[in-house]
């Protein structure tokens, strides 16, 4: 395998794993951190307003 192909394969694999970690970490935060829940809701409203 060429060097750049190897790098691409590794980075894509890491990215795939990190997407799972984001979901797991987000789930934990939303269960344990009330402030995080509030911040997420606030950010959602801001995005909704921007899209109106
Ligand atoms: Fe991670």
mmCIF file of the protein (N, C-alpha, C, O) and its ligand, coordinates in Angstrom:
data_MODEL
# 
_entry.id   MODEL 
# 
loop_
_entity.id 
_entity.type 
_entity.pdbx_number_of_molecules 
1 polymer     1 
2 non-polymer 1 
# 
_entity_poly.entity_id                      1 
_entity_poly.type                           'polypeptide(L)' 
_entity_poly.nstd_linkage                   no 
_entity_poly.nstd_monomer                   no 
_entity_poly.pdbx_seq_one_letter_code       
;(UNK)(UNK)(UNK)(UNK)(UNK)(UNK)(UNK)(UNK)(UNK)(UNK)(UNK)(UNK)(UNK)(UNK)(UNK)(UNK)
(UNK)(UNK)(UNK)(UNK)(UNK)(UNK)(UNK)(UNK)(UNK)(UNK)(UNK)(UNK)(UNK)(UNK)(UNK)(UNK)
(UNK)(UNK)(UNK)(UNK)(UNK)(UNK)(UNK)(UNK)(UNK)(UNK)(UNK)(UNK)(UNK)(UNK)(UNK)(UNK)
(UNK)(UNK)(UNK)(UNK)
;
_entity_poly.pdbx_seq_one_letter_code_can   XXXXXXXXXXXXXXXXXXXXXXXXXXXXXXXXXXXXXXXXXXXXXXXXXXXX 
_entity_poly.pdbx_strand_id                 A 
# 
loop_
_entity_poly_seq.entity_id 
_entity_poly_seq.num 
_entity_poly_seq.mon_id 
_entity_poly_seq.hetero 
1 1  UNK n 
1 2  UNK n 
1 3  UNK n 
1 4  UNK n 
1 5  UNK n 
1 6  UNK n 
1 7  UNK n 
1 8  UNK n 
1 9  UNK n 
1 10 UNK n 
1 11 UNK n 
1 12 UNK n 
1 13 UNK n 
1 14 UNK n 
1 15 UNK n 
1 16 UNK n 
1 17 UNK n 
1 18 UNK n 
1 19 UNK n 
1 20 UNK n 
1 21 UNK n 
1 22 UNK n 
1 23 UNK n 
1 24 UNK n 
1 25 UNK n 
1 26 UNK n 
1 27 UNK n 
1 28 UNK n 
1 29 UNK n 
1 30 UNK n 
1 31 UNK n 
1 32 UNK n 
1 33 UNK n 
1 34 UNK n 
1 35 UNK n 
1 36 UNK n 
1 37 UNK n 
1 38 UNK n 
1 39 UNK n 
1 40 UNK n 
1 41 UNK n 
1 42 UNK n 
1 43 UNK n 
1 44 UNK n 
1 45 UNK n 
1 46 UNK n 
1 47 UNK n 
1 48 UNK n 
1 49 UNK n 
1 50 UNK n 
1 51 UNK n 
1 52 UNK n 
# 
loop_
_struct_asym.id 
_struct_asym.entity_id 
A 1 
B 2 
# 
loop_
_chem_comp.id 
_chem_comp.type 
_chem_comp.mon_nstd_flag 
LIG non-polymer         . 
UNK 'L-peptide linking' . 
# 
_pdbx_entity_nonpoly.entity_id   2 
_pdbx_entity_nonpoly.name        ? 
_pdbx_entity_nonpoly.comp_id     LIG 
# 
_pdbx_nonpoly_scheme.asym_id         B 
_pdbx_nonpoly_scheme.entity_id       2 
_pdbx_nonpoly_scheme.mon_id          LIG 
_pdbx_nonpoly_scheme.ndb_seq_num     1 
_pdbx_nonpoly_scheme.pdb_seq_num     101 
_pdbx_nonpoly_scheme.auth_seq_num    101 
_pdbx_nonpoly_scheme.pdb_mon_id      LIG 
_pdbx_nonpoly_scheme.auth_mon_id     LIG 
_pdbx_nonpoly_scheme.pdb_strand_id   A 
_pdbx_nonpoly_scheme.pdb_ins_code    . 
# 
loop_
_atom_site.group_PDB 
_atom_site.id 
_atom_site.type_symbol 
_atom_site.label_atom_id 
_atom_site.label_alt_id 
_atom_site.label_comp_id 
_atom_site.label_asym_id 
_atom_site.label_entity_id 
_atom_site.label_seq_id 
_atom_site.pdbx_PDB_ins_code 
_atom_site.Cartn_x 
_atom_site.Cartn_y 
_atom_site.Cartn_z 
_atom_site.occupancy 
_atom_site.B_iso_or_equiv 
_atom_site.pdbx_formal_charge 
_atom_site.auth_seq_id 
_atom_site.auth_comp_id 
_atom_site.auth_asym_id 
_atom_site.auth_atom_id 
_atom_site.pdbx_PDB_model_num 
ATOM   1   N  N  . UNK A 1 1  ? 0.848   -1.192 0.000  1.00 0.00 ? 1   UNK A N  1 
ATOM   2   C  CA . UNK A 1 1  ? 0.000   0.000  0.000  1.00 0.00 ? 1   UNK A CA 1 
ATOM   3   C  C  . UNK A 1 1  ? 0.886   1.245  0.000  1.00 0.00 ? 1   UNK A C  1 
ATOM   4   O  O  . UNK A 1 1  ? 1.855   1.330  0.755  1.00 0.00 ? 1   UNK A O  1 
ATOM   5   N  N  . UNK A 1 2  ? 0.544   2.206  -0.853 1.00 0.00 ? 2   UNK A N  1 
ATOM   6   C  CA . UNK A 1 2  ? 1.327   3.451  -0.886 1.00 0.00 ? 2   UNK A CA 1 
ATOM   7   C  C  . UNK A 1 2  ? 1.188   4.205  0.439  1.00 0.00 ? 2   UNK A C  1 
ATOM   8   O  O  . UNK A 1 2  ? 0.187   4.083  1.144  1.00 0.00 ? 2   UNK A O  1 
ATOM   9   N  N  . UNK A 1 3  ? 2.223   4.989  0.754  1.00 0.00 ? 3   UNK A N  1 
ATOM   10  C  CA . UNK A 1 3  ? 2.249   5.736  2.008  1.00 0.00 ? 3   UNK A CA 1 
ATOM   11  C  C  . UNK A 1 3  ? 0.987   6.581  2.186  1.00 0.00 ? 3   UNK A C  1 
ATOM   12  O  O  . UNK A 1 3  ? 0.366   6.543  3.249  1.00 0.00 ? 3   UNK A O  1 
ATOM   13  N  N  . UNK A 1 4  ? 0.602   7.342  1.160  1.00 0.00 ? 4   UNK A N  1 
ATOM   14  C  CA . UNK A 1 4  ? -0.560  8.228  1.300  1.00 0.00 ? 4   UNK A CA 1 
ATOM   15  C  C  . UNK A 1 4  ? -1.855  7.424  1.448  1.00 0.00 ? 4   UNK A C  1 
ATOM   16  O  O  . UNK A 1 4  ? -2.778  7.860  2.135  1.00 0.00 ? 4   UNK A O  1 
ATOM   17  N  N  . UNK A 1 5  ? -1.925  6.286  0.825  1.00 0.00 ? 5   UNK A N  1 
ATOM   18  C  CA . UNK A 1 5  ? -3.113  5.431  0.976  1.00 0.00 ? 5   UNK A CA 1 
ATOM   19  C  C  . UNK A 1 5  ? -3.205  4.884  2.394  1.00 0.00 ? 5   UNK A C  1 
ATOM   20  O  O  . UNK A 1 5  ? -4.292  4.771  2.960  1.00 0.00 ? 5   UNK A O  1 
ATOM   21  N  N  . UNK A 1 6  ? -2.049  4.547  2.959  1.00 0.00 ? 6   UNK A N  1 
ATOM   22  C  CA . UNK A 1 6  ? -2.024  4.058  4.337  1.00 0.00 ? 6   UNK A CA 1 
ATOM   23  C  C  . UNK A 1 6  ? -2.514  5.145  5.285  1.00 0.00 ? 6   UNK A C  1 
ATOM   24  O  O  . UNK A 1 6  ? -3.336  4.893  6.166  1.00 0.00 ? 6   UNK A O  1 
ATOM   25  N  N  . UNK A 1 7  ? -1.991  6.374  5.090  1.00 0.00 ? 7   UNK A N  1 
ATOM   26  C  CA . UNK A 1 7  ? -2.412  7.500  5.940  1.00 0.00 ? 7   UNK A CA 1 
ATOM   27  C  C  . UNK A 1 7  ? -3.921  7.722  5.810  1.00 0.00 ? 7   UNK A C  1 
ATOM   28  O  O  . UNK A 1 7  ? -4.616  7.917  6.807  1.00 0.00 ? 7   UNK A O  1 
ATOM   29  N  N  . UNK A 1 8  ? -4.407  7.691  4.594  1.00 0.00 ? 8   UNK A N  1 
ATOM   30  C  CA . UNK A 1 8  ? -5.837  7.883  4.357  1.00 0.00 ? 8   UNK A CA 1 
ATOM   31  C  C  . UNK A 1 8  ? -6.669  6.813  5.079  1.00 0.00 ? 8   UNK A C  1 
ATOM   32  O  O  . UNK A 1 8  ? -7.683  7.117  5.707  1.00 0.00 ? 8   UNK A O  1 
ATOM   33  N  N  . UNK A 1 9  ? -6.224  5.573  4.978  1.00 0.00 ? 9   UNK A N  1 
ATOM   34  C  CA . UNK A 1 9  ? -6.941  4.474  5.626  1.00 0.00 ? 9   UNK A CA 1 
ATOM   35  C  C  . UNK A 1 9  ? -6.974  4.661  7.136  1.00 0.00 ? 9   UNK A C  1 
ATOM   36  O  O  . UNK A 1 9  ? -8.017  4.481  7.766  1.00 0.00 ? 9   UNK A O  1 
ATOM   37  N  N  . UNK A 1 10 ? -5.827  5.022  7.719  1.00 0.00 ? 10  UNK A N  1 
ATOM   38  C  CA . UNK A 1 10 ? -5.765  5.208  9.177  1.00 0.00 ? 10  UNK A CA 1 
ATOM   39  C  C  . UNK A 1 10 ? -6.660  6.365  9.602  1.00 0.00 ? 10  UNK A C  1 
ATOM   40  O  O  . UNK A 1 10 ? -7.420  6.243  10.562 1.00 0.00 ? 10  UNK A O  1 
ATOM   41  N  N  . UNK A 1 11 ? -6.571  7.496  8.886  1.00 0.00 ? 11  UNK A N  1 
ATOM   42  C  CA . UNK A 1 11 ? -7.364  8.669  9.277  1.00 0.00 ? 11  UNK A CA 1 
ATOM   43  C  C  . UNK A 1 11 ? -8.861  8.417  9.139  1.00 0.00 ? 11  UNK A C  1 
ATOM   44  O  O  . UNK A 1 11 ? -9.647  8.859  9.976  1.00 0.00 ? 11  UNK A O  1 
ATOM   45  N  N  . UNK A 1 12 ? -9.249  7.720  8.102  1.00 0.00 ? 12  UNK A N  1 
ATOM   46  C  CA . UNK A 1 12 ? -10.671 7.402  7.943  1.00 0.00 ? 12  UNK A CA 1 
ATOM   47  C  C  . UNK A 1 12 ? -11.151 6.472  9.051  1.00 0.00 ? 12  UNK A C  1 
ATOM   48  O  O  . UNK A 1 12 ? -12.280 6.593  9.526  1.00 0.00 ? 12  UNK A O  1 
ATOM   49  N  N  . UNK A 1 13 ? -10.294 5.552  9.456  1.00 0.00 ? 13  UNK A N  1 
ATOM   50  C  CA . UNK A 1 13 ? -10.654 4.645  10.543 1.00 0.00 ? 13  UNK A CA 1 
ATOM   51  C  C  . UNK A 1 13 ? -10.777 5.403  11.856 1.00 0.00 ? 13  UNK A C  1 
ATOM   52  O  O  . UNK A 1 13 ? -11.711 5.172  12.622 1.00 0.00 ? 13  UNK A O  1 
ATOM   53  N  N  . UNK A 1 14 ? -9.835  6.309  12.119 1.00 0.00 ? 14  UNK A N  1 
ATOM   54  C  CA . UNK A 1 14 ? -9.905  7.124  13.343 1.00 0.00 ? 14  UNK A CA 1 
ATOM   55  C  C  . UNK A 1 14 ? -11.168 7.986  13.323 1.00 0.00 ? 14  UNK A C  1 
ATOM   56  O  O  . UNK A 1 14 ? -11.861 8.092  14.334 1.00 0.00 ? 14  UNK A O  1 
ATOM   57  N  N  . UNK A 1 15 ? -11.469 8.600  12.180 1.00 0.00 ? 15  UNK A N  1 
ATOM   58  C  CA . UNK A 1 15 ? -12.659 9.450  12.061 1.00 0.00 ? 15  UNK A CA 1 
ATOM   59  C  C  . UNK A 1 15 ? -13.931 8.654  12.339 1.00 0.00 ? 15  UNK A C  1 
ATOM   60  O  O  . UNK A 1 15 ? -14.837 9.133  13.021 1.00 0.00 ? 15  UNK A O  1 
ATOM   61  N  N  . UNK A 1 16 ? -13.990 7.451  11.811 1.00 0.00 ? 16  UNK A N  1 
ATOM   62  C  CA . UNK A 1 16 ? -15.160 6.605  12.030 1.00 0.00 ? 16  UNK A CA 1 
ATOM   63  C  C  . UNK A 1 16 ? -15.326 6.306  13.524 1.00 0.00 ? 16  UNK A C  1 
ATOM   64  O  O  . UNK A 1 16 ? -16.437 6.356  14.051 1.00 0.00 ? 16  UNK A O  1 
ATOM   65  N  N  . UNK A 1 17 ? -14.217 5.997  14.200 1.00 0.00 ? 17  UNK A N  1 
ATOM   66  C  CA . UNK A 1 17 ? -14.289 5.731  15.635 1.00 0.00 ? 17  UNK A CA 1 
ATOM   67  C  C  . UNK A 1 17 ? -14.680 6.980  16.411 1.00 0.00 ? 17  UNK A C  1 
ATOM   68  O  O  . UNK A 1 17 ? -15.462 6.912  17.360 1.00 0.00 ? 17  UNK A O  1 
ATOM   69  N  N  . UNK A 1 18 ? -14.128 8.128  16.001 1.00 0.00 ? 18  UNK A N  1 
ATOM   70  C  CA . UNK A 1 18 ? -14.427 9.366  16.732 1.00 0.00 ? 18  UNK A CA 1 
ATOM   71  C  C  . UNK A 1 18 ? -15.892 9.756  16.613 1.00 0.00 ? 18  UNK A C  1 
ATOM   72  O  O  . UNK A 1 18 ? -16.453 10.332 17.545 1.00 0.00 ? 18  UNK A O  1 
ATOM   73  N  N  . UNK A 1 19 ? -16.516 9.454  15.488 1.00 0.00 ? 19  UNK A N  1 
ATOM   74  C  CA . UNK A 1 19 ? -17.945 9.737  15.356 1.00 0.00 ? 19  UNK A CA 1 
ATOM   75  C  C  . UNK A 1 19 ? -18.736 8.950  16.394 1.00 0.00 ? 19  UNK A C  1 
ATOM   76  O  O  . UNK A 1 19 ? -19.719 9.449  16.941 1.00 0.00 ? 19  UNK A O  1 
ATOM   77  N  N  . UNK A 1 20 ? -18.314 7.739  16.659 1.00 0.00 ? 20  UNK A N  1 
ATOM   78  C  CA . UNK A 1 20 ? -18.977 6.935  17.699 1.00 0.00 ? 20  UNK A CA 1 
ATOM   79  C  C  . UNK A 1 20 ? -18.704 7.535  19.071 1.00 0.00 ? 20  UNK A C  1 
ATOM   80  O  O  . UNK A 1 20 ? -19.595 7.597  19.918 1.00 0.00 ? 20  UNK A O  1 
ATOM   81  N  N  . UNK A 1 21 ? -17.456 7.981  19.287 1.00 0.00 ? 21  UNK A N  1 
ATOM   82  C  CA . UNK A 1 21 ? -17.119 8.585  20.582 1.00 0.00 ? 21  UNK A CA 1 
ATOM   83  C  C  . UNK A 1 21 ? -17.942 9.841  20.833 1.00 0.00 ? 21  UNK A C  1 
ATOM   84  O  O  . UNK A 1 21 ? -18.365 10.083 21.963 1.00 0.00 ? 21  UNK A O  1 
ATOM   85  N  N  . UNK A 1 22 ? -18.173 10.638 19.806 1.00 0.00 ? 22  UNK A N  1 
ATOM   86  C  CA . UNK A 1 22 ? -18.984 11.853 19.960 1.00 0.00 ? 22  UNK A CA 1 
ATOM   87  C  C  . UNK A 1 22 ? -20.373 11.497 20.480 1.00 0.00 ? 22  UNK A C  1 
ATOM   88  O  O  . UNK A 1 22 ? -20.886 12.131 21.402 1.00 0.00 ? 22  UNK A O  1 
ATOM   89  N  N  . UNK A 1 23 ? -20.972 10.477 19.877 1.00 0.00 ? 23  UNK A N  1 
ATOM   90  C  CA . UNK A 1 23 ? -22.315 10.053 20.287 1.00 0.00 ? 23  UNK A CA 1 
ATOM   91  C  C  . UNK A 1 23 ? -22.296 9.547  21.728 1.00 0.00 ? 23  UNK A C  1 
ATOM   92  O  O  . UNK A 1 23 ? -23.177 9.886  22.519 1.00 0.00 ? 23  UNK A O  1 
ATOM   93  N  N  . UNK A 1 24 ? -21.304 8.745  22.065 1.00 0.00 ? 24  UNK A N  1 
ATOM   94  C  CA . UNK A 1 24 ? -21.218 8.197  23.420 1.00 0.00 ? 24  UNK A CA 1 
ATOM   95  C  C  . UNK A 1 24 ? -21.008 9.299  24.451 1.00 0.00 ? 24  UNK A C  1 
ATOM   96  O  O  . UNK A 1 24 ? -21.634 9.298  25.511 1.00 0.00 ? 24  UNK A O  1 
ATOM   97  N  N  . UNK A 1 25 ? -20.120 10.240 24.130 1.00 0.00 ? 25  UNK A N  1 
ATOM   98  C  CA . UNK A 1 25 ? -19.811 11.322 25.059 1.00 0.00 ? 25  UNK A CA 1 
ATOM   99  C  C  . UNK A 1 25 ? -21.007 12.259 25.195 1.00 0.00 ? 25  UNK A C  1 
ATOM   100 O  O  . UNK A 1 25 ? -21.332 12.695 26.300 1.00 0.00 ? 25  UNK A O  1 
ATOM   101 N  N  . UNK A 1 26 ? -21.652 12.566 24.092 1.00 0.00 ? 26  UNK A N  1 
ATOM   102 C  CA . UNK A 1 26 ? -22.834 13.424 24.118 1.00 0.00 ? 26  UNK A CA 1 
ATOM   103 C  C  . UNK A 1 26 ? -23.935 12.784 24.979 1.00 0.00 ? 26  UNK A C  1 
ATOM   104 O  O  . UNK A 1 26 ? -24.582 13.465 25.775 1.00 0.00 ? 26  UNK A O  1 
ATOM   105 N  N  . UNK A 1 27 ? -24.136 11.491 24.813 1.00 0.00 ? 27  UNK A N  1 
ATOM   106 C  CA . UNK A 1 27 ? -25.150 10.781 25.588 1.00 0.00 ? 27  UNK A CA 1 
ATOM   107 C  C  . UNK A 1 27 ? -24.846 10.879 27.084 1.00 0.00 ? 27  UNK A C  1 
ATOM   108 O  O  . UNK A 1 27 ? -25.740 11.121 27.895 1.00 0.00 ? 27  UNK A O  1 
ATOM   109 N  N  . UNK A 1 28 ? -23.581 10.689 27.434 1.00 0.00 ? 28  UNK A N  1 
ATOM   110 C  CA . UNK A 1 28 ? -23.165 10.784 28.835 1.00 0.00 ? 28  UNK A CA 1 
ATOM   111 C  C  . UNK A 1 28 ? -23.395 12.193 29.376 1.00 0.00 ? 28  UNK A C  1 
ATOM   112 O  O  . UNK A 1 28 ? -23.938 12.364 30.467 1.00 0.00 ? 28  UNK A O  1 
ATOM   113 N  N  . UNK A 1 29 ? -22.983 13.191 28.613 1.00 0.00 ? 29  UNK A N  1 
ATOM   114 C  CA . UNK A 1 29 ? -23.151 14.580 29.047 1.00 0.00 ? 29  UNK A CA 1 
ATOM   115 C  C  . UNK A 1 29 ? -24.618 14.929 29.274 1.00 0.00 ? 29  UNK A C  1 
ATOM   116 O  O  . UNK A 1 29 ? -24.969 15.575 30.262 1.00 0.00 ? 29  UNK A O  1 
ATOM   117 N  N  . UNK A 1 30 ? -25.464 14.496 28.350 1.00 0.00 ? 30  UNK A N  1 
ATOM   118 C  CA . UNK A 1 30 ? -26.875 14.847 28.453 1.00 0.00 ? 30  UNK A CA 1 
ATOM   119 C  C  . UNK A 1 30 ? -27.558 14.118 29.609 1.00 0.00 ? 30  UNK A C  1 
ATOM   120 O  O  . UNK A 1 30 ? -28.588 14.573 30.107 1.00 0.00 ? 30  UNK A O  1 
ATOM   121 N  N  . UNK A 1 31 ? -27.000 13.009 30.031 1.00 0.00 ? 31  UNK A N  1 
ATOM   122 C  CA . UNK A 1 31 ? -27.554 12.301 31.185 1.00 0.00 ? 31  UNK A CA 1 
ATOM   123 C  C  . UNK A 1 31 ? -27.058 12.887 32.507 1.00 0.00 ? 31  UNK A C  1 
ATOM   124 O  O  . UNK A 1 31 ? -27.772 12.864 33.509 1.00 0.00 ? 31  UNK A O  1 
ATOM   125 N  N  . UNK A 1 32 ? -25.832 13.411 32.504 1.00 0.00 ? 32  UNK A N  1 
ATOM   126 C  CA . UNK A 1 32 ? -25.192 13.785 33.773 1.00 0.00 ? 32  UNK A CA 1 
ATOM   127 C  C  . UNK A 1 32 ? -24.984 15.279 33.970 1.00 0.00 ? 32  UNK A C  1 
ATOM   128 O  O  . UNK A 1 32 ? -24.710 15.719 35.086 1.00 0.00 ? 32  UNK A O  1 
ATOM   129 N  N  . UNK A 1 33 ? -25.108 16.061 32.913 1.00 0.00 ? 33  UNK A N  1 
ATOM   130 C  CA . UNK A 1 33 ? -24.727 17.474 33.004 1.00 0.00 ? 33  UNK A CA 1 
ATOM   131 C  C  . UNK A 1 33 ? -25.901 18.365 32.576 1.00 0.00 ? 33  UNK A C  1 
ATOM   132 O  O  . UNK A 1 33 ? -26.127 18.593 31.387 1.00 0.00 ? 33  UNK A O  1 
ATOM   133 N  N  . UNK A 1 34 ? -26.637 18.861 33.570 1.00 0.00 ? 34  UNK A N  1 
ATOM   134 C  CA . UNK A 1 34 ? -27.811 19.702 33.271 1.00 0.00 ? 34  UNK A CA 1 
ATOM   135 C  C  . UNK A 1 34 ? -27.431 20.956 32.498 1.00 0.00 ? 34  UNK A C  1 
ATOM   136 O  O  . UNK A 1 34 ? -28.172 21.413 31.628 1.00 0.00 ? 34  UNK A O  1 
ATOM   137 N  N  . UNK A 1 35 ? -26.271 21.501 32.825 1.00 0.00 ? 35  UNK A N  1 
ATOM   138 C  CA . UNK A 1 35 ? -25.796 22.707 32.142 1.00 0.00 ? 35  UNK A CA 1 
ATOM   139 C  C  . UNK A 1 35 ? -25.633 22.424 30.642 1.00 0.00 ? 35  UNK A C  1 
ATOM   140 O  O  . UNK A 1 35 ? -25.976 23.250 29.796 1.00 0.00 ? 35  UNK A O  1 
ATOM   141 N  N  . UNK A 1 36 ? -25.108 21.251 30.346 1.00 0.00 ? 36  UNK A N  1 
ATOM   142 C  CA . UNK A 1 36 ? -24.907 20.861 28.943 1.00 0.00 ? 36  UNK A CA 1 
ATOM   143 C  C  . UNK A 1 36 ? -26.240 20.773 28.210 1.00 0.00 ? 36  UNK A C  1 
ATOM   144 O  O  . UNK A 1 36 ? -26.346 21.174 27.052 1.00 0.00 ? 36  UNK A O  1 
ATOM   145 N  N  . UNK A 1 37 ? -27.250 20.250 28.886 1.00 0.00 ? 37  UNK A N  1 
ATOM   146 C  CA . UNK A 1 37 ? -28.582 20.159 28.292 1.00 0.00 ? 37  UNK A CA 1 
ATOM   147 C  C  . UNK A 1 37 ? -29.096 21.558 27.964 1.00 0.00 ? 37  UNK A C  1 
ATOM   148 O  O  . UNK A 1 37 ? -29.629 21.798 26.881 1.00 0.00 ? 37  UNK A O  1 
ATOM   149 N  N  . UNK A 1 38 ? -28.927 22.480 28.918 1.00 0.00 ? 38  UNK A N  1 
ATOM   150 C  CA . UNK A 1 38 ? -29.369 23.863 28.703 1.00 0.00 ? 38  UNK A CA 1 
ATOM   151 C  C  . UNK A 1 38 ? -28.618 24.507 27.537 1.00 0.00 ? 38  UNK A C  1 
ATOM   152 O  O  . UNK A 1 38 ? -29.220 25.163 26.687 1.00 0.00 ? 38  UNK A O  1 
ATOM   153 N  N  . UNK A 1 39 ? -27.299 24.314 27.507 1.00 0.00 ? 39  UNK A N  1 
ATOM   154 C  CA . UNK A 1 39 ? -26.481 24.900 26.444 1.00 0.00 ? 39  UNK A CA 1 
ATOM   155 C  C  . UNK A 1 39 ? -26.883 24.354 25.069 1.00 0.00 ? 39  UNK A C  1 
ATOM   156 O  O  . UNK A 1 39 ? -26.964 25.098 24.092 1.00 0.00 ? 39  UNK A O  1 
ATOM   157 N  N  . UNK A 1 40 ? -27.127 23.070 25.017 1.00 0.00 ? 40  UNK A N  1 
ATOM   158 C  CA . UNK A 1 40 ? -27.508 22.452 23.745 1.00 0.00 ? 40  UNK A CA 1 
ATOM   159 C  C  . UNK A 1 40 ? -28.837 23.022 23.250 1.00 0.00 ? 40  UNK A C  1 
ATOM   160 O  O  . UNK A 1 40 ? -28.996 23.322 22.067 1.00 0.00 ? 40  UNK A O  1 
ATOM   161 N  N  . UNK A 1 41 ? -29.775 23.165 24.165 1.00 0.00 ? 41  UNK A N  1 
ATOM   162 C  CA . UNK A 1 41 ? -31.079 23.716 23.807 1.00 0.00 ? 41  UNK A CA 1 
ATOM   163 C  C  . UNK A 1 41 ? -30.940 25.168 23.336 1.00 0.00 ? 41  UNK A C  1 
ATOM   164 O  O  . UNK A 1 41 ? -31.572 25.576 22.362 1.00 0.00 ? 41  UNK A O  1 
ATOM   165 N  N  . UNK A 1 42 ? -30.115 25.930 24.030 1.00 0.00 ? 42  UNK A N  1 
ATOM   166 C  CA . UNK A 1 42 ? -29.863 27.330 23.657 1.00 0.00 ? 42  UNK A CA 1 
ATOM   167 C  C  . UNK A 1 42 ? -29.249 27.402 22.250 1.00 0.00 ? 42  UNK A C  1 
ATOM   168 O  O  . UNK A 1 42 ? -29.660 28.215 21.422 1.00 0.00 ? 42  UNK A O  1 
ATOM   169 N  N  . UNK A 1 43 ? -28.277 26.555 22.004 1.00 0.00 ? 43  UNK A N  1 
ATOM   170 C  CA . UNK A 1 43 ? -27.613 26.541 20.688 1.00 0.00 ? 43  UNK A CA 1 
ATOM   171 C  C  . UNK A 1 43 ? -28.593 26.139 19.583 1.00 0.00 ? 43  UNK A C  1 
ATOM   172 O  O  . UNK A 1 43 ? -28.567 26.693 18.484 1.00 0.00 ? 43  UNK A O  1 
ATOM   173 N  N  . UNK A 1 44 ? -29.453 25.171 19.890 1.00 0.00 ? 44  UNK A N  1 
ATOM   174 C  CA . UNK A 1 44 ? -30.456 24.758 18.898 1.00 0.00 ? 44  UNK A CA 1 
ATOM   175 C  C  . UNK A 1 44 ? -31.371 25.916 18.532 1.00 0.00 ? 44  UNK A C  1 
ATOM   176 O  O  . UNK A 1 44 ? -31.681 26.127 17.360 1.00 0.00 ? 44  UNK A O  1 
ATOM   177 N  N  . UNK A 1 45 ? -31.803 26.672 19.549 1.00 0.00 ? 45  UNK A N  1 
ATOM   178 C  CA . UNK A 1 45 ? -32.684 27.818 19.296 1.00 0.00 ? 45  UNK A CA 1 
ATOM   179 C  C  . UNK A 1 45 ? -31.980 28.862 18.435 1.00 0.00 ? 45  UNK A C  1 
ATOM   180 O  O  . UNK A 1 45 ? -32.574 29.448 17.530 1.00 0.00 ? 45  UNK A O  1 
ATOM   181 N  N  . UNK A 1 46 ? -30.701 29.080 18.736 1.00 0.00 ? 46  UNK A N  1 
ATOM   182 C  CA . UNK A 1 46 ? -29.933 30.062 17.955 1.00 0.00 ? 46  UNK A CA 1 
ATOM   183 C  C  . UNK A 1 46 ? -29.839 29.631 16.474 1.00 0.00 ? 46  UNK A C  1 
ATOM   184 O  O  . UNK A 1 46 ? -29.982 30.451 15.566 1.00 0.00 ? 46  UNK A O  1 
ATOM   185 N  N  . UNK A 1 47 ? -29.600 28.359 16.262 1.00 0.00 ? 47  UNK A N  1 
ATOM   186 C  CA . UNK A 1 47 ? -29.504 27.859 14.896 1.00 0.00 ? 47  UNK A CA 1 
ATOM   187 C  C  . UNK A 1 47 ? -30.862 27.985 14.197 1.00 0.00 ? 47  UNK A C  1 
ATOM   188 O  O  . UNK A 1 47 ? -30.939 28.393 13.038 1.00 0.00 ? 47  UNK A O  1 
ATOM   189 N  N  . UNK A 1 48 ? -31.931 27.628 14.919 1.00 0.00 ? 48  UNK A N  1 
ATOM   190 C  CA . UNK A 1 48 ? -33.280 27.754 14.354 1.00 0.00 ? 48  UNK A CA 1 
ATOM   191 C  C  . UNK A 1 48 ? -33.555 29.204 13.935 1.00 0.00 ? 48  UNK A C  1 
ATOM   192 O  O  . UNK A 1 48 ? -34.114 29.458 12.868 1.00 0.00 ? 48  UNK A O  1 
ATOM   193 N  N  . UNK A 1 49 ? -33.153 30.142 14.791 1.00 0.00 ? 49  UNK A N  1 
ATOM   194 C  CA . UNK A 1 49 ? -33.379 31.568 14.486 1.00 0.00 ? 49  UNK A CA 1 
ATOM   195 C  C  . UNK A 1 49 ? -32.594 31.990 13.256 1.00 0.00 ? 49  UNK A C  1 
ATOM   196 O  O  . UNK A 1 49 ? -33.082 32.756 12.425 1.00 0.00 ? 49  UNK A O  1 
ATOM   197 N  N  . UNK A 1 50 ? -31.369 31.480 13.149 1.00 0.00 ? 50  UNK A N  1 
ATOM   198 C  CA . UNK A 1 50 ? -30.546 31.820 11.979 1.00 0.00 ? 50  UNK A CA 1 
ATOM   199 C  C  . UNK A 1 50 ? -31.161 31.286 10.692 1.00 0.00 ? 50  UNK A C  1 
ATOM   200 O  O  . UNK A 1 50 ? -31.008 31.891 9.631  1.00 0.00 ? 50  UNK A O  1 
ATOM   201 N  N  . UNK A 1 51 ? -31.849 30.165 10.781 1.00 0.00 ? 51  UNK A N  1 
ATOM   202 C  CA . UNK A 1 51 ? -32.395 29.520 9.592  1.00 0.00 ? 51  UNK A CA 1 
ATOM   203 C  C  . UNK A 1 51 ? -33.770 30.056 9.206  1.00 0.00 ? 51  UNK A C  1 
ATOM   204 O  O  . UNK A 1 51 ? -34.277 29.764 8.124  1.00 0.00 ? 51  UNK A O  1 
ATOM   205 N  N  . UNK A 1 52 ? -34.374 30.852 10.110 1.00 0.00 ? 52  UNK A N  1 
ATOM   206 C  CA . UNK A 1 52 ? -35.712 31.381 9.800  1.00 0.00 ? 52  UNK A CA 1 
ATOM   207 C  C  . UNK A 1 52 ? -35.667 32.393 8.666  1.00 0.00 ? 52  UNK A C  1 
ATOM   208 O  O  . UNK A 1 52 ? -36.704 32.934 8.281  1.00 0.00 ? 52  UNK A O  1 
HETATM 209 FE FE . LIG B 2 .  ? -12.214 9.801  20.767 1.00 0.00 ? 101 LIG A FE 1 
# 
